[in-house]
């Protein structure tokens, strides 16, 4: 298995004091749009375990590992929301807690030193362990996160402190889950599972219900529902690092579904996807089509196997330029710019196709205006970067496509061909555009300073990439040079580039 090794982390699901056990309130946060990992997502406070977490006095813990996780959970809760769940220091005033937090945040005192200094300790009985979830390997950052249910101590009120979080609020678990159902938030499976579980009430079997999914015991979730009606099913593919997987999307209503980019050539992955599709068919859906966003192997390698599995009677749909370039796959339906695919069922899904060349000539994106969702294929990805490799790739067309995507109103989520969904769409598209324009300026400057070929330009401009990526970078430079030539800013003669 490829990918990064998950790091230990802990998170806290904070329950409000004296909350209604039939309709409990929890504290959830919105992560900052700026964060590289799950920026803009709704989640619970938490983070990575620190080396110092092991040095804290945790009483009544069943074992040393649990003690460390509890210590990390308590520290994150304190750092992110200012809530301190300790014993021995009950007499601490609000002002004293604020000064402790300042000591910790400023680095004047470490977490273990601070607790020791104020004669505080943690009690494992305050932290109910409710599961351990591992980030799937299609993310560039991965965590093995222990979740704890914690009652907010009396006379303490959480408030969002650090720049990592954007917002926080008390909300009933059922309202929070309702907001996800109404497409108002983006969340990962452990968050959604916790909300659903708590929404059913603080019953005696609460903890058992938390563990009703194997994913709560560290088994990696395959179906990822960042938003309703869109299952992201990442499949392992020989794609471009740091990406290791391609996101296959199962866009569905109660009656119909589309399968977008079944891209894995690996038998085990094809089988896992087929099982998921079979389950969805068994629930009463029919497969309307297999849709291809573009011609690259990591997006199409599983098409024929899936077709055979489904009995062959499913149309394959793609743009005409993609259909013309494919030799092994028979495209039955052509999708043109502006075409709408309407999925019948409850609720209906309407996807408008956008022909967005640049990464590939026949590249398609799909816009769901009712939900503010955009399927971006390889034009925007949640992990890694997008390669523009001429002649299939074209920088001018790519920038035009990005501008077109940027102009769509009310986007709230991007589903890319690799990595997790993007919950801050406009920020991400702007980042992509400004990154390309900046590169272009640097390349133009390099030519003006005497660089005459892509190799020399890469050496001057791509100082931030590893030499292993130079060959790819030269392709991207060529794409920029072609655009600059069309713009009348550079000339080329016999593969020697010069300022115009
Ligand atoms: Zn691609």
Boltz pocket constraint, residues with backbone or C-beta under 6 A from the ligand:
constraints:
  - pocket:
      binder: B
      contacts: [[A, 294], [A, 296], [A, 359], [A, 378]]
      max_distance: 6.0
